[in-house]
Amino acid sequence: MDTLLLEIGAEEIPAGYIQPALDAMARNLLKRLDSARIDHGQARTCGTPRRLTVFVDQVAPKQKTVTEDIMGPPEKIAFDDTGKPRVAAVKFAEKAGVAVSRLRVLQTDKGRYLSAHKTNRGQASIKLLKTILPEVILATPFPKSMRWADLSIQFARPIHSIVALYGTRLVSFTLGGRIKSGRRALGHMFMNPGKVTIPSPETYQQTMASVNVVVEIDKRRQMTATAVADAAAAMGGQVLPDEALLDIVTNLVEFPIATAGKFDDIFLEVPREILITAMREHQKYFAVIDTTGKLMPGFIAVNNTRTRDMDLVATGHQRVLRARLSDARYFYTADIKVPMENWVEKLRGVLFQAKLGSMYDKVMRVKALAGWLADAVNPAEKEKVTRAAYLCKADLVSQVVGEFVKLQGIMGRIYARVAGEAPDVAVAIEEHYRPTHSGGQLPETETGALLSIAEKIDSICGCFSVGLIPTGAADPYALRRQGIGILQIIRSRNLSISLADLVEKGVSPFAEKSTESPARTATTVLTFLNNRLSHLLADEGLSKDVIAAVISVSADRIPDVERRVGALEKLKGKPDFEPLAAAFKRVENILKKAGETAAAPVDPALFAHASEGALHAACQAVTARVDRLMDQGDLNSALGAIATLRDPVDTFFNDVMVMTDDDDVRRNRLALLTAISAIFGQIADFSQIST
């Protein structure tokens, strides 16, 4: 068995395309080998901006030979009375690839049918790879693809070379009618232009290293990190940690060379967030800090080539960055001269969403909703949270955010502090965007938490009201992430707010724009949030059936849902849970079949058996105890009390027939079962729990 190597040499592929494309290529190639019945080992990938490379270890030299029995037409249709084959037999034999004389007749449950025993002998793998590899290349997904020259094929960037080797042998094919596979790969564009011959997959990395191309992404990343750290140390500082930027830069170069540069101290008067963003977003430069974490007037750039005069390279970087920082300083200086209230008024001209009005309209809705939330949670927060809500989108029309969009919220905090706003108000302006991604940081202040909930529920309720509801994988307004964010904030701060009231308040401003009635929209939003809550709890390892059982009863207050799920999860693990659940399910089944609800109270005078009285007494005692324990928030003890009903319920079912012919007795027994069901129903719908 030999190793398969496929390298696609291209013009500069965007950094963010590389790893996803490599992962997709590896998956697709293994899938194609499997479908071709070619045994293989694991896939490995490496890549640079100018090449995507996949290895597959231990690829078998031939397909596996397989045999199969193919069923054909009935014997009476395939042969005449003398045994001579008819057209049906001849056609079946041709289809199966065997002689008519080799057809067999098998006795089946449906009668006698023709059968052909066919052997598919494996072909040479290298022959099949000539078809598989070009298909894998063209199936590689990219956010955007392009065509070039007069070729009909598409790829992220124009392809200039293809290396395709099976062991030392060339896998020969032509892509797009013009690009031929071979053994020669592109060298480093600047330090070793031209092509280099690859003798075998095993020598690929070494050969590419000889022409200054580090193809292994992890190795190149480590080299980049080391080079950047060394350059910062030479300046007397250290690199500001930025793993995401390190990933980007790693896939912008084939051989990393770090260069240190400086900028004027005067720019340090600008908030560090602006400086860091200007260096990072536009130039992909690393910021440098001192031992106390203070920003230094320096940066580290990573180049893709080594030149004779690296000082000249640094000077070039410094000139470019100075222009960027000069603009940023000008924007910031101009911004702090403008009262934030002026920006709020300008939001009237900023569209939030075509059907939902301006950003100013959103701010006013969020302000009202945040005030309502503060009244419900902590009235002392109302003044701060409504002020923060009023200013939370103001920085969107600032010059700095116009240049550096990723600083929205951050600049709002900075401008609010400069304007003398209360610290919690300033911080909340930044925090109301949190969490910004899955697993992201949550607001740390109560003001920020309440404002974040208000802003997100406004977006969700607004979009749902005008029919902009997530479907499948499509969620252009990130409503799922915002819904999860709301739930995470509520859980992290143990906020006992009513989701139903929150959603009703969030939906009400959109009544005139809504495609449905506000009540129906609110129900849809609550279902959406309940589904997000179910996913969150399931991701934490809690049983899906327990979650569904609890949420189906009530999911209005998140802390209560968590307590009920946790308590029920513990009870489910105990030996006597299964018969208890079975007893409840029996109660529910009888009530459902009866098709009537017993509104009247239980009448002990109608008891015909001692087990009815015993169950009634147990029901009253347990109801009182469960009510008390629920008020105290002791869900575990409440469930323990409910579990004591198992024996009297079992005895009741053993001793009496609920659906008796006596109407009064039957209704009384149904009333008793209804009371039992109500006790269980305070916790969960036990009928949904698998046992």
C-alpha positions as CSV (number, residue, x, y, z in Angstrom):
1,M,0.0,0.0,0.0
2,D,1.3,3.5,-0.9
3,T,0.5,7.1,0.1
4,L,-1.6,9.3,-2.1
5,L,-0.6,12.9,-2.5
6,L,-2.8,15.6,-4.1
7,E,-1.6,19.2,-4.1
8,I,-3.4,22.1,-5.9
9,G,-1.2,25.0,-6.6
10,A,-3.0,28.3,-7.0
11,E,-2.8,32.1,-6.8
12,E,-3.2,33.6,-3.3
13,I,-6.2,31.9,-1.6
14,P,-7.8,34.0,1.2
15,A,-6.6,32.9,4.6
16,G,-10.1,32.1,5.9
17,Y,-10.8,29.7,3.0
18,I,-7.8,27.4,3.6
19,Q,-8.6,25.2,6.6
20,P,-12.3,24.7,5.7
21,A,-11.3,23.8,2.1
22,L,-8.7,21.3,3.3
23,D,-11.2,19.7,5.7
24,A,-13.8,19.4,2.9
25,M,-11.2,18.0,0.5
26,A,-10.1,15.3,3.0
27,R,-13.6,14.2,3.8
28,N,-14.7,14.1,0.1
29,L,-11.6,12.2,-0.9
30,L,-12.1,9.5,1.7
31,K,-15.7,9.3,0.9
32,R,-14.9,8.8,-2.8
33,L,-12.3,6.1,-2.0
34,D,-14.9,4.3,0.2
35,S,-17.5,4.3,-2.6
36,A,-14.9,3.0,-5.0
37,R,-14.1,0.1,-2.7
38,I,-10.5,1.2,-2.2
39,D,-9.1,0.5,1.2
40,H,-7.2,3.3,2.8
41,G,-5.8,4.8,6.0
42,Q,-6.2,8.3,7.5
43,A,-6.1,11.6,5.6
44,R,-3.7,14.4,6.5
45,T,-3.8,17.9,5.2
46,C,-1.4,20.9,5.0
47,G,-1.6,24.1,3.1
48,T,-0.4,27.7,2.4
49,P,-2.0,30.6,0.6
50,R,-0.7,29.1,-2.7
51,R,-1.4,25.4,-2.2
52,L,-4.0,23.0,-0.7
53,T,-2.5,19.5,0.0
54,V,-4.1,16.3,1.1
55,F,-2.4,13.0,1.9
56,V,-4.1,9.6,2.3
57,D,-2.0,6.9,3.9
58,Q,-2.0,3.2,3.0
59,V,-4.1,3.4,-0.1
60,A,-4.7,-0.1,-1.5
61,P,-3.3,-0.8,-5.0
62,K,-6.7,-2.3,-6.2
63,Q,-10.3,-2.1,-5.5
64,K,-11.8,-4.9,-3.4
65,T,-13.3,-7.7,-5.4
66,V,-17.0,-8.2,-4.5
67,T,-19.5,-10.8,-5.5
68,E,-23.2,-10.4,-5.4
69,D,-26.4,-12.3,-6.2
70,I,-28.7,-10.4,-8.5
71,M,-32.3,-11.4,-8.7
72,G,-34.0,-11.5,-12.1
73,P,-37.4,-12.2,-13.5
74,P,-39.6,-15.2,-12.7
75,E,-38.6,-18.5,-14.3
76,K,-41.9,-18.8,-16.2
77,I,-41.3,-15.5,-17.9
78,A,-37.6,-16.1,-18.6
79,F,-38.0,-19.5,-20.2
80,D,-40.5,-21.2,-22.4
81,D,-42.0,-24.7,-21.8
82,T,-39.0,-26.4,-23.5
83,G,-36.4,-24.5,-21.4
84,K,-35.4,-22.2,-24.2
85,P,-34.5,-18.7,-22.9
86,R,-36.9,-15.9,-23.8
87,V,-36.0,-12.2,-24.3
88,A,-36.4,-11.5,-20.5
89,A,-33.6,-14.1,-19.7
90,V,-31.3,-12.7,-22.4
91,K,-31.8,-9.1,-21.3
92,F,-31.2,-10.0,-17.6
93,A,-28.0,-11.9,-18.4
94,E,-26.7,-8.9,-20.4
95,K,-27.5,-6.6,-17.6
96,A,-25.8,-8.9,-15.0
97,G,-22.8,-9.3,-17.3
98,V,-22.9,-13.1,-17.4
99,A,-23.8,-15.8,-20.0
100,V,-27.4,-17.1,-20.1
101,S,-26.1,-20.5,-19.4
102,R,-24.7,-19.3,-16.1
103,L,-28.1,-18.1,-14.8
104,R,-29.5,-20.0,-11.9
105,V,-33.1,-20.6,-10.7
106,L,-33.8,-20.0,-7.0
107,Q,-36.8,-21.0,-5.0
108,T,-38.2,-17.9,-3.1
109,D,-41.3,-17.2,-1.0
110,K,-42.8,-15.7,-4.1
111,G,-41.9,-18.6,-6.4
112,R,-39.0,-19.6,-8.7
113,Y,-36.8,-16.7,-9.9
114,L,-33.7,-16.3,-12.0
115,S,-30.5,-15.3,-10.2
116,A,-27.0,-14.3,-11.5
117,H,-23.9,-14.7,-9.4
118,K,-21.8,-11.8,-10.4
119,T,-18.2,-11.1,-9.5
120,N,-16.9,-7.5,-9.8
121,R,-13.1,-7.8,-9.9
122,G,-11.2,-4.8,-8.5
123,Q,-9.5,-2.4,-10.9
124,A,-6.2,-0.8,-10.2
125,S,-6.6,2.2,-7.8
126,I,-4.4,4.5,-9.9
127,K,-6.8,4.1,-12.9
128,L,-9.8,5.0,-10.7
129,L,-7.9,8.0,-9.1
130,K,-7.6,9.6,-12.5
131,T,-11.4,10.2,-12.3
132,I,-11.7,10.6,-8.6
133,L,-9.1,13.3,-8.0
134,P,-10.4,15.9,-10.5
135,E,-13.9,15.5,-9.2
136,V,-12.6,16.0,-5.6
137,I,-10.8,19.2,-6.7
138,L,-13.8,20.7,-8.4
139,A,-16.1,19.8,-5.5
140,T,-14.1,21.8,-3.0
141,P,-16.5,24.4,-1.5
142,F,-15.5,28.1,-1.1
143,P,-17.5,31.1,0.1
144,K,-16.8,32.6,-3.3
145,S,-15.4,30.9,-6.4
146,M,-14.1,32.4,-9.7
147,R,-13.5,31.4,-13.3
148,W,-10.4,32.5,-15.2
149,A,-9.2,32.6,-18.8
150,D,-11.6,30.7,-21.0
151,L,-11.9,27.7,-18.7
152,S,-15.3,26.5,-17.6
153,I,-14.2,25.3,-14.2
154,Q,-14.3,27.3,-10.9
155,F,-12.1,27.5,-7.9
156,A,-11.2,29.9,-5.2
157,R,-8.4,31.3,-7.3
158,P,-6.8,30.3,-10.6
159,I,-5.1,27.0,-10.5
160,H,-1.5,26.9,-11.8
161,S,-0.3,23.4,-11.0
162,I,-1.5,20.0,-9.7
163,V,0.7,17.4,-8.1
164,A,-0.9,14.0,-8.0
165,L,1.2,11.0,-6.9
166,Y,0.3,7.5,-5.8
167,G,3.6,6.4,-4.2
168,T,6.2,7.3,-6.8
169,R,3.8,7.0,-9.7
170,L,2.0,9.9,-11.3
171,V,-1.8,10.0,-11.4
172,S,-2.3,11.5,-14.8
173,F,-5.4,13.6,-15.6
174,T,-6.4,16.9,-17.1
175,L,-8.5,19.4,-15.3
176,G,-10.7,21.8,-17.3
177,G,-9.3,20.5,-20.5
178,R,-6.0,22.3,-20.0
179,I,-4.4,21.9,-16.5
180,K,-2.4,18.7,-16.4
181,S,-1.4,16.9,-13.3
182,G,2.3,16.3,-12.8
183,R,5.2,16.1,-10.3
184,R,6.2,19.7,-10.1
185,A,5.0,22.1,-7.4
186,L,5.2,25.8,-7.1
187,G,8.2,27.1,-5.0
188,H,8.1,30.2,-2.9
189,M,6.9,33.1,-5.0
190,F,9.8,35.5,-4.0
191,M,12.6,33.4,-2.5
192,N,12.4,30.4,-4.9
193,P,10.2,31.2,-7.9
194,G,9.6,28.5,-10.4
195,K,8.7,24.8,-9.8
196,V,10.3,21.9,-7.9
197,T,9.9,18.2,-8.6
198,I,8.3,16.1,-5.9
199,P,9.8,12.5,-6.0
200,S,7.2,11.0,-3.7
201,P,4.6,11.8,-1.0
202,E,7.1,11.0,1.7
203,T,9.5,13.6,0.5
204,Y,6.9,16.4,-0.1
205,Q,7.4,18.5,3.1
206,Q,11.2,18.2,2.9
207,T,11.3,19.2,-0.8
208,M,9.0,22.1,-0.2
209,A,11.1,23.3,2.8
210,S,14.1,23.3,0.5
211,V,12.4,26.0,-1.6
212,N,11.3,28.0,1.5
213,V,7.7,26.8,1.7
214,V,6.6,25.5,5.1
215,V,3.5,23.5,4.1
216,E,2.6,22.3,7.6
217,I,0.1,24.8,9.1
218,D,0.9,23.9,12.7
219,K,4.6,24.2,12.2
220,R,4.2,27.5,10.3
221,R,2.0,28.8,13.1
222,Q,4.6,28.0,15.7
223,M,7.3,29.6,13.6
224,T,5.2,32.7,13.3
225,A,4.4,32.9,17.0
226,T,8.1,32.4,17.9
227,A,9.3,35.0,15.3
228,V,6.7,37.6,16.6
229,A,7.6,37.0,20.2
230,D,11.3,37.3,19.5
231,A,10.7,40.6,17.6
232,A,8.7,42.0,20.5
233,A,11.3,40.9,23.0
234,A,13.9,42.7,21.0
235,M,11.8,45.9,21.5
236,G,11.7,45.3,25.3
237,G,8.1,44.2,25.2
238,Q,5.8,41.3,24.6
239,V,3.1,40.5,22.1
240,L,-0.5,41.3,23.0
241,P,-2.0,37.8,22.8
242,D,-4.2,37.4,19.8
243,E,-4.8,33.8,18.7
244,A,-7.3,34.7,16.0
245,L,-4.8,37.1,14.4
246,L,-2.1,34.4,14.6
247,D,-4.3,32.0,12.7
248,I,-4.9,34.6,10.0
249,V,-1.3,35.6,9.6
250,T,-0.2,31.9,9.5
251,N,-2.3,31.5,6.4
252,L,-1.1,34.7,4.8
253,V,2.5,33.5,4.4
254,E,4.5,30.5,3.3
255,F,7.6,31.4,5.3
256,P,7.1,33.8,8.2
257,I,9.6,36.6,8.7
258,A,8.8,39.0,11.6
259,T,9.6,42.7,11.4
260,A,9.4,45.2,14.3
261,G,8.2,48.7,13.8
262,K,7.4,51.8,15.8
263,F,4.9,54.7,15.8
264,D,5.0,58.1,17.4
265,D,4.2,58.4,21.1
266,I,1.5,61.0,20.3
267,F,-0.8,58.3,19.1
268,L,-0.9,56.7,22.5
269,E,-3.3,59.5,23.5
270,V,-5.9,57.6,21.4
271,P,-7.7,54.8,23.3
272,R,-5.8,51.6,22.9
273,E,-8.8,49.8,21.5
274,I,-8.6,52.1,18.4
275,L,-4.8,51.6,18.0
276,I,-5.0,47.8,18.3
277,T,-7.9,47.6,15.9
278,A,-6.2,49.8,13.4
279,M,-3.1,47.6,13.5
280,R,-5.0,44.3,13.5
281,E,-7.9,44.8,11.1
282,H,-6.3,46.8,8.4
283,Q,-2.6,45.8,8.5
284,K,-2.6,42.4,10.4
285,Y,0.0,43.8,12.7
286,F,0.5,42.5,16.3
287,A,0.4,45.1,19.1
288,V,3.2,45.2,21.7
289,I,2.7,45.7,25.4
290,D,5.1,46.2,28.3
291,T,5.3,44.0,31.5
292,T,2.3,45.9,33.1
293,G,0.1,45.3,30.0
294,K,0.4,48.9,28.8
295,L,0.4,49.4,25.1
296,M,3.9,50.4,23.7
297,P,4.4,52.5,20.6
298,G,5.4,49.5,18.5
299,F,4.1,46.7,16.4
300,I,5.2,43.4,14.7
301,A,4.5,42.8,11.1
302,V,4.9,39.3,9.5
303,N,6.3,39.3,6.0
304,N,6.3,36.5,3.5
305,T,9.9,37.0,2.4
306,R,13.3,38.0,3.7
307,T,14.9,40.9,2.1
308,R,18.4,42.2,2.2
309,D,17.4,45.4,4.1
310,M,14.7,44.5,6.7
311,D,15.0,48.0,8.1
312,L,13.7,49.3,4.9
313,V,10.8,46.9,5.1
314,A,10.1,48.2,8.7
315,T,10.1,51.8,7.4
316,G,7.5,50.9,4.8
317,H,5.2,49.3,7.4
318,Q,5.7,52.4,9.7
319,R,4.7,54.8,6.9
320,V,1.6,52.8,6.1
321,L,0.6,52.5,9.8
322,R,1.2,56.2,10.5
323,A,-1.4,57.1,7.9
324,R,-3.9,54.8,9.5
325,L,-3.2,56.0,13.0
326,S,-3.4,59.6,11.9
327,D,-6.8,59.1,10.5
328,A,-7.9,57.3,13.6
329,R,-6.6,60.1,15.9
330,Y,-8.4,62.7,13.8
331,F,-11.7,60.7,13.9
332,Y,-11.5,60.2,17.7
333,T,-10.6,63.9,18.4
334,A,-13.5,65.0,16.3
335,D,-15.9,62.5,17.9
336,I,-15.3,63.5,21.5
337,K,-16.3,67.1,20.6
338,V,-19.9,65.9,19.8
339,P,-22.5,65.3,22.5
340,M,-23.8,61.7,22.4
341,E,-27.3,63.0,22.4
342,N,-26.7,64.5,19.0
343,W,-25.7,61.1,17.7
344,V,-28.9,59.6,19.1
345,E,-30.9,62.1,17.0
346,K,-28.9,61.1,13.9
347,L,-30.0,57.5,14.4
348,R,-33.3,58.5,12.9
349,G,-31.6,58.3,9.5
350,V,-30.0,54.9,10.2
351,L,-32.1,51.9,9.1
352,F,-32.4,49.1,11.5
353,Q,-34.5,46.9,9.2
354,A,-36.8,47.9,6.4
355,K,-39.9,46.6,8.0
356,L,-39.0,47.6,11.5
357,G,-38.0,51.2,11.2
358,S,-34.9,53.2,12.1
359,M,-32.2,52.6,14.7
360,Y,-33.8,55.5,16.7
361,D,-37.1,53.6,16.8
362,K,-35.3,50.6,18.1
363,V,-33.5,52.6,20.8
364,M,-36.8,54.0,22.0
365,R,-38.4,50.5,22.2
366,V,-35.3,49.1,24.0
367,K,-35.4,52.0,26.4
368,A,-39.0,51.2,27.4
369,L,-38.4,47.5,27.6
370,A,-35.2,47.9,29.7
371,G,-37.1,50.2,32.1
372,W,-39.9,47.5,32.4
373,L,-37.2,44.9,33.1
374,A,-35.6,47.0,35.8
375,D,-38.9,47.5,37.5
376,A,-39.4,43.7,37.5
377,V,-35.9,42.8,38.7
378,N,-34.3,45.7,40.5
379,P,-36.0,49.1,40.4
380,A,-32.8,50.7,41.7
381,E,-31.3,50.0,38.2
382,K,-34.0,51.7,36.2
383,E,-32.4,55.1,35.9
384,K,-29.0,53.6,34.8
385,V,-30.4,51.0,32.5
386,T,-32.8,53.5,30.7
387,R,-29.9,55.9,30.2
388,A,-27.7,53.2,28.9
389,A,-30.5,52.1,26.5
390,Y,-30.9,55.6,25.2
391,L,-27.1,55.9,24.4
392,C,-26.5,52.2,23.4
393,K,-26.5,52.7,19.6
394,A,-25.2,56.3,19.5
395,D,-21.6,55.3,18.6
396,L,-22.9,53.8,15.3
397,V,-22.8,57.3,13.7
398,S,-19.4,58.2,15.2
399,Q,-16.5,58.6,12.8
400,V,-14.4,56.0,14.5
401,V,-17.0,53.2,14.3
402,G,-17.6,54.3,10.7
403,E,-14.0,53.4,10.0
404,F,-13.7,50.5,12.5
405,V,-17.1,48.7,12.6
406,K,-15.9,46.1,15.1
407,L,-15.5,48.8,17.7
408,Q,-19.2,49.4,18.0
409,G,-20.2,49.3,21.7
410,I,-16.5,49.6,22.7
411,M,-16.4,53.1,21.5
412,G,-19.8,53.8,23.0
413,R,-18.3,52.9,26.4
414,I,-15.3,55.1,25.8
415,Y,-17.3,58.1,24.6
416,A,-19.7,57.7,27.5
417,R,-16.9,57.8,30.0
418,V,-15.4,60.8,28.3
419,A,-18.8,62.5,28.5
420,G,-19.0,61.8,32.3
421,E,-21.7,59.2,32.3
422,A,-22.0,56.8,35.3
423,P,-19.5,53.9,35.0
424,D,-22.2,51.3,34.9
425,V,-24.0,53.2,32.1
426,A,-20.8,53.3,30.1
427,V,-20.0,49.6,30.6
428,A,-23.5,48.6,29.8
429,I,-23.3,50.2,26.4
430,E,-20.5,47.8,25.5
431,E,-21.9,44.8,27.4
432,H,-25.4,45.0,25.7
433,Y,-23.9,43.3,22.6
434,R,-22.7,40.3,24.6
435,P,-22.5,37.4,24.0
436,T,-21.2,38.2,20.6
437,H,-20.7,34.5,19.7
438,S,-21.3,31.0,20.9
439,G,-19.7,30.6,24.3
440,G,-18.8,34.3,24.4
441,Q,-18.5,36.4,27.5
442,L,-21.7,37.5,29.2
443,P,-22.4,41.0,30.6
444,E,-20.8,41.4,34.0
445,T,-22.9,44.2,35.3
446,E,-26.6,44.0,36.2
447,T,-27.2,47.2,34.0
448,G,-25.5,45.5,31.1
449,A,-27.4,42.3,31.6
450,L,-30.8,43.9,31.6
451,L,-30.0,46.1,28.6
452,S,-28.7,43.1,26.7
453,I,-31.9,41.1,27.3
454,A,-34.0,44.1,26.3
455,E,-32.1,44.7,23.1
456,K,-32.1,41.1,22.0
457,I,-35.8,40.4,22.8
458,D,-36.7,43.5,20.8
459,S,-34.8,42.1,17.8
460,I,-36.4,38.7,18.1
461,C,-39.9,39.9,18.6
462,G,-39.6,42.5,15.8
463,C,-38.3,40.0,13.3
464,F,-40.9,37.3,14.3
465,S,-43.6,39.9,14.0
466,V,-42.9,40.7,10.4
467,G,-42.2,37.1,9.3
468,L,-38.4,37.1,9.5
469,I,-38.2,33.8,11.3
470,P,-35.1,31.5,11.1
471,T,-35.7,28.5,8.9
472,G,-33.3,25.5,8.7
473,A,-29.7,26.8,8.5
474,A,-30.8,30.3,7.4
475,D,-30.7,32.8,10.2
476,P,-29.5,36.1,8.7
477,Y,-30.4,38.2,11.8
478,A,-28.6,35.7,14.2
479,L,-31.9,35.3,16.2
480,R,-30.9,31.9,17.5
481,R,-27.7,33.3,18.9
482,Q,-29.6,36.2,20.5
483,G,-32.2,33.8,22.0
484,I,-29.5,31.7,23.5
485,G,-27.8,34.8,24.8
486,I,-31.0,35.9,26.6
487,L,-31.3,32.5,28.2
488,Q,-27.7,32.4,29.2
489,I,-27.9,35.8,30.9
490,I,-31.0,34.9,32.8
491,R,-29.5,31.7,33.9
492,S,-26.1,33.2,34.9
493,R,-27.9,35.9,37.1
494,N,-30.7,33.6,38.3
495,L,-33.3,36.1,37.1
496,S,-36.8,35.0,38.0
497,I,-38.6,37.0,35.3
498,S,-41.6,35.8,33.4
499,L,-40.6,34.9,29.8
500,A,-44.3,35.2,28.8
501,D,-44.5,38.7,30.2
502,L,-41.1,39.6,28.6
503,V,-42.2,38.4,25.2
504,E,-45.6,40.0,25.4
505,K,-43.9,43.3,26.2
506,G,-41.5,42.8,23.3
507,V,-44.2,42.0,20.8
508,S,-46.6,44.8,21.7
509,P,-44.8,47.7,19.8
510,F,-45.1,45.7,16.5
511,A,-48.9,45.1,16.6
512,E,-49.6,47.3,13.6
513,K,-46.7,45.8,11.5
514,S,-47.2,42.2,12.5
515,T,-48.3,39.6,9.9
516,E,-50.0,37.7,12.8
517,S,-51.9,38.7,15.9
518,P,-49.6,39.7,18.8
519,A,-50.8,36.7,20.8
520,R,-49.9,34.3,18.1
521,T,-46.5,35.9,17.5
522,A,-45.8,35.8,21.2
523,T,-46.6,32.1,21.2
524,T,-44.2,31.5,18.3
525,V,-41.5,33.4,20.1
526,L,-42.0,31.5,23.3
527,T,-41.8,28.2,21.4
528,F,-38.6,29.4,19.8
529,L,-37.0,30.3,23.2
530,N,-38.2,27.0,24.7
531,N,-36.5,25.1,21.9
532,R,-33.3,27.0,22.5
533,L,-33.5,26.2,26.3
534,S,-34.0,22.5,25.5
535,H,-30.8,22.5,23.4
536,L,-28.9,24.3,26.1
537,L,-29.9,21.9,28.8
538,A,-29.4,18.9,26.6
539,D,-25.9,20.1,25.7
540,E,-25.1,20.0,29.4
541,G,-25.9,16.3,29.5
542,L,-29.4,16.4,30.9
543,S,-31.9,13.8,29.6
544,K,-34.0,15.1,26.6
545,D,-37.1,13.4,27.8
546,V,-36.8,15.0,31.3
547,I,-36.3,18.4,29.7
548,A,-39.3,18.0,27.4
549,A,-41.5,16.8,30.4
550,V,-40.6,19.8,32.4
551,I,-40.8,22.4,29.7
552,S,-44.2,21.1,28.5
553,V,-45.7,22.0,31.9
554,S,-44.1,25.4,32.2
555,A,-40.9,27.1,31.0
556,D,-41.9,30.6,32.1
557,R,-39.2,31.1,34.7
558,I,-35.8,29.7,33.8
559,P,-34.4,29.2,37.3
560,D,-37.5,27.2,38.1
561,V,-37.1,25.1,35.0
562,E,-33.5,24.3,35.9
563,R,-34.5,23.3,39.4
564,R,-37.3,21.0,38.2
565,V,-35.1,19.4,35.5
566,G,-32.3,18.8,38.0
567,A,-34.6,17.3,40.7
568,L,-36.4,15.1,38.2
569,E,-33.1,13.9,36.8
570,K,-32.0,12.8,40.2
571,L,-35.3,11.0,40.9
572,K,-35.1,9.3,37.5
573,G,-31.9,7.6,38.6
574,K,-33.6,5.9,41.6
575,P,-34.9,2.3,41.4
576,D,-38.5,3.2,42.3
577,F,-38.9,5.9,39.6
578,E,-40.0,3.6,36.8
579,P,-43.1,2.2,38.6
580,L,-43.9,5.7,39.8
581,A,-43.8,7.0,36.2
582,A,-45.9,4.0,35.1
583,A,-48.5,4.8,37.7
584,F,-48.8,8.4,36.5
585,K,-49.0,7.4,32.9
586,R,-51.8,5.1,33.8
587,V,-53.6,8.0,35.5
588,E,-53.2,10.2,32.4
589,N,-54.3,7.5,30.0
590,I,-57.5,6.9,31.9
591,L,-58.3,10.6,32.1
592,K,-57.6,11.0,28.4
593,K,-59.8,8.1,27.5
594,A,-62.6,9.4,29.7
595,G,-62.6,12.5,27.7
596,E,-64.0,14.6,30.6
597,T,-62.5,16.7,33.4
598,A,-63.9,16.4,36.9
599,A,-64.6,19.9,38.0
600,A,-66.4,18.9,41.1
601,P,-64.4,18.1,44.3
602,V,-63.9,14.6,45.5
603,D,-66.9,13.4,47.5
604,P,-65.8,10.8,50.2
605,A,-69.4,9.7,50.6
606,L,-69.2,8.1,47.2
607,F,-66.2,5.9,48.0
608,A,-67.0,2.2,47.5
609,H,-63.7,0.8,48.6
610,A,-61.2,1.5,51.3
611,S,-58.4,2.1,48.7
612,E,-60.3,5.2,47.5
613,G,-60.3,6.7,50.9
614,A,-56.6,5.8,51.4
615,L,-55.6,7.4,48.1
616,H,-57.7,10.5,48.9
617,A,-56.1,11.0,52.3
618,A,-52.6,10.5,50.8
619,C,-53.4,12.9,48.0
620,Q,-54.5,15.6,50.5
621,A,-51.4,15.1,52.7
622,V,-49.0,15.1,49.8
623,T,-50.7,18.1,48.1
624,A,-50.2,20.2,51.3
625,R,-46.7,19.1,51.7
626,V,-45.7,19.6,48.0
627,D,-47.3,23.1,48.1
628,R,-45.2,24.0,51.1
629,L,-42.0,22.5,49.6
630,M,-42.5,24.2,46.2
631,D,-42.9,27.6,48.0
632,Q,-39.6,26.9,49.7
633,G,-38.0,25.9,46.4
634,D,-37.1,22.5,47.7
635,L,-37.9,20.5,44.5
636,N,-36.0,17.4,45.6
637,S,-38.1,17.0,48.7
638,A,-41.3,17.8,46.8
639,L,-40.5,15.0,44.3
640,G,-39.8,12.7,47.2
641,A,-43.2,13.4,48.7
642,I,-44.9,12.8,45.3
643,A,-43.0,9.4,45.1
644,T,-44.9,8.3,48.2
645,L,-48.1,8.2,46.2
646,R,-46.9,5.2,44.2
647,D,-48.2,2.5,46.6
648,P,-51.7,4.0,47.3
649,V,-52.1,4.6,43.5
650,D,-51.1,1.0,42.7
651,T,-53.5,-0.3,45.4
652,F,-56.3,1.9,44.0
653,F,-55.9,0.5,40.5
654,N,-55.7,-3.1,41.9
655,D,-58.9,-2.7,43.9
656,V,-61.3,-0.7,41.8
657,M,-62.4,-0.2,38.3
658,V,-62.4,3.5,37.5
659,M,-64.8,3.4,34.5
660,T,-67.6,1.7,36.4
661,D,-71.2,1.9,35.2
662,D,-72.3,4.0,38.1
663,D,-72.0,7.6,36.8
664,D,-71.6,9.3,40.2
665,V,-68.9,6.8,41.3
666,R,-67.1,7.0,38.0
667,R,-67.0,10.8,38.0
668,N,-65.8,10.8,41.7
669,R,-63.0,8.4,40.8
670,L,-62.0,10.5,37.8
671,A,-62.0,13.6,40.1
672,L,-59.6,11.7,42.5
673,L,-57.3,10.9,39.6
674,T,-57.5,14.5,38.4
675,A,-56.2,15.6,41.8
676,I,-53.4,13.1,41.6
677,S,-52.5,14.3,38.1
678,A,-52.4,17.9,39.3
679,I,-49.8,17.1,42.0
680,F,-47.5,15.5,39.4
681,G,-48.3,18.3,36.9
682,Q,-46.6,20.9,39.2
683,I,-43.3,19.4,38.3
684,A,-43.5,17.8,34.8
685,D,-45.6,15.8,32.4
686,F,-44.4,12.4,33.5
687,S,-46.0,10.8,30.4
688,Q,-43.2,12.2,28.3
689,I,-40.5,10.5,30.3
690,S,-39.1,7.2,28.9
691,T,-38.8,4.4,31.4
